[in-house]
Each structure stands twice: as structure tokens, then as C-alpha cells.
Amino acid sequence: LALKPTSSITRPGHSVDIDGNAIKVVTKGRHDPCVGIRAVPIAEAMLAIVIMDHYLRHRAQCGDVEVETPKVPGSRS
């Protein structure tokens, strides 16, 4: 698993200061956020998607899969 932090945006943005005056915000240097903290939930979600994908592919390709639909009380059959 390889993660790359998002790049800093160097394009100036418009904002206001505490007094309400219009200012431009410019990022100087590299201030990339750390994605290491979010790596565990990202990896868990990715693993869950891959496992479910493999399960569904196996179920679709195997002809011996039988799905038993339970009887619902009050339904007509």
C-alpha cells in the first residue's frame, strides 16, 4: 500500500481578515498534510471492497451456488 499526500495549492485564494478586509491567501513552501493517520481506515475500506468483489465474482462464476430465500410470514407464495 502506497500513499501520497495531496500537494499544496500555490494558486492565490481570496479571503477576509479579522477586521473584514479582503486579502489574498498565498501558500509558500510545502505544507502537505500527513495521510499516515488516515492510512488504517483507507486500507480497511479498500480490503473490504476487494474481499466483497472476490466473493461476488466467485458467486457469479460458480454454478453450484444455491440461495435459500427464507419464508416471510404473511407473504403469498
Secondary structure by P-SEA (a helix, b strand, c coil): cccccbbbbccccccccccbbbbbbbbccccccccccaaaaaaaaaaaaaaaaaaaaaaaacccbbbbbcccccccc
